[in-house]
């Protein structure tokens, strides 16, 4: 069985969620970050993946 993963990144004006499931990669773009996060979290729960922390909302910086 192949592992599943999910990633979120910004591409210009869009927020992109990349879901890998059973070796198949699906890219879904959203114009609103909260919509991307909602979709990401629903897929994450469906696949049993760990929680994703939004470092911007949590006030965490890369410093």
C-alpha positions as CSV (number, residue, x, y, z in Angstrom):
1,X,0.0,0.0,0.0
2,X,1.4,3.4,-0.9
3,X,1.3,6.2,1.6
4,X,-0.9,9.3,1.3
5,X,0.1,12.9,1.8
6,X,-1.4,16.3,1.5
7,X,0.3,19.7,1.0
8,X,-0.8,23.3,0.8
9,X,1.1,26.1,-0.9
10,X,0.4,29.5,-2.5
11,X,0.9,29.9,-6.3
12,X,0.3,33.5,-7.2
13,X,-3.2,34.4,-6.3
14,X,-4.3,30.8,-5.6
15,X,-3.9,28.4,-2.7
16,X,-3.2,24.9,-4.0
17,X,-3.8,21.7,-2.2
18,X,-1.9,18.7,-3.6
19,X,-3.3,15.3,-2.5
20,X,-1.3,12.1,-3.1
21,X,-3.4,9.0,-2.6
22,X,-2.5,5.5,-3.9
23,X,0.3,7.0,-6.0
24,X,-2.1,9.4,-7.7
25,X,-1.5,13.1,-7.3
26,X,-4.4,15.5,-7.5
27,X,-4.0,19.3,-7.5
28,X,-6.9,21.5,-6.4
29,X,-6.7,25.3,-6.5
30,X,-8.7,27.8,-4.4
31,X,-8.9,31.6,-4.5
32,X,-9.5,31.8,-0.8
33,X,-7.1,30.2,1.7
34,X,-9.8,29.3,4.3
35,X,-11.6,27.3,1.5
36,X,-8.3,25.5,0.7
37,X,-7.7,24.7,4.4
38,X,-11.3,23.4,4.9
39,X,-10.9,21.1,1.9
40,X,-7.4,20.0,3.1
41,X,-8.7,19.2,6.5
42,X,-11.7,17.2,5.2
43,X,-9.3,15.1,3.0
44,X,-6.8,14.8,5.9
45,X,-9.5,13.4,8.2
46,X,-10.8,11.0,5.5
47,X,-7.3,9.6,5.0
48,X,-6.4,9.5,8.7
49,X,-3.5,11.9,8.2
50,X,-2.1,14.0,11.1
51,X,-3.4,17.5,11.8
52,X,-1.9,20.3,9.7
53,X,-0.9,23.4,11.7
54,X,-1.4,26.8,10.0
55,X,1.6,28.6,11.3
56,X,0.3,32.0,10.1
57,X,-2.9,31.6,12.1
58,X,-1.0,30.3,15.1
59,X,1.4,33.3,15.1
60,X,4.5,31.1,14.5
61,X,7.2,32.6,12.4
62,X,10.3,31.1,10.8
63,X,12.7,33.4,12.7
